[in-house]
Amino acid sequence: MKPTKDFGWQGIRLRIPEEWNLGKVDGDAKSGYARLDDEELVRAEIEWRSLPVGGHVTVEDLVDRYISNLEKKAAKAGLEFSCQRRARFLSDKRWLEGSSYEAFIWEADFRAYNLARTHPGSRRVVLMRILARHDESVEAMSRLADEIFQTLEDEPRSGEGVLWGVYGLNFHMAPDFKLEEHQLRSGHIRLSFERGSGRQQHQVNVHRVSMAELLLKDTDLATWYRSFFHKELRELLVETEPSSVDVQGLEHDALAISGMPRSRLRMLLRPLPLVNPRPRRFLHAVLWHCEPSNRICLIEHLHRKREDEGGLVDSLIKDYACHTKEAAADARGDVELASGSQ
């Protein structure tokens, strides 16, 4: 396979060609969809769904329904449709031991290499397909599908968190943090996670901002930070301190950031203070400039109790990849990358 990179989303993890990127995403950890595109067309689609508790749904039943729907769509579009069940393009099936699965190939407007699989650990069924044009080599695309499918994982590795990997942004998040919001733009990627509720609530925001050299041309990190995130900081008294951070064995200029809630009286004097009031929270964050990738990276931890920071930001930085080859090569502007951004 050509040079590859990690892709990770909602517990799904695999290695994909470097030129593939997230084109669309929808749903959550229980039920969702992700699409991967190259510069020309859709290359892969992944669907996942939690298995019903106490129910019994076989992979064969799911594939039957999926193919039946495809046949109907093809007939409606006037396309010829064929399907090869239990296809033999997987060279090594040892990694599938302990799970139920079926490999199959269908052909209509594209040729699609499919794998449907249930994993006893994640309790999800995953359907993934690699798409090929009819003029592409059957041998080459079969081999590519085989290589990619062998990297498919559906639960965190032992001792690791959940991998989140999109557009060169790679880090591991503790499994009990759930993705609540995401913004996927080449100019600004933001993933927001939450755990717990009430006084036990924790929120982690992971940001990556492009074109750092341009943004910092006439200013410094601290001034830029207060300006760029001024709306998010309105309810906090923030202090910044110059620092450095080691990411992937390279020292980066950084800011250590701490914030505490503003006084209740001041917040009550704001216009419409009782409309959607936010809980009073403390902030611990680290912001750094990654020169190799021309990015500004920020990890924030918002928590209700002053003493609850718990080293979470530092633990995330240890597994963070900010200057991958892909990140350095991506010089696009501030445009939306993946439809379905929230």
Summary of the structure (lengths in Angstrom):
residues: 342
radius of gyration: 22.7
end to end distance: 33.1
largest distance: 70.0
contacts: 998
relative contact order: 0.13
helix: 20%
strand: 42%
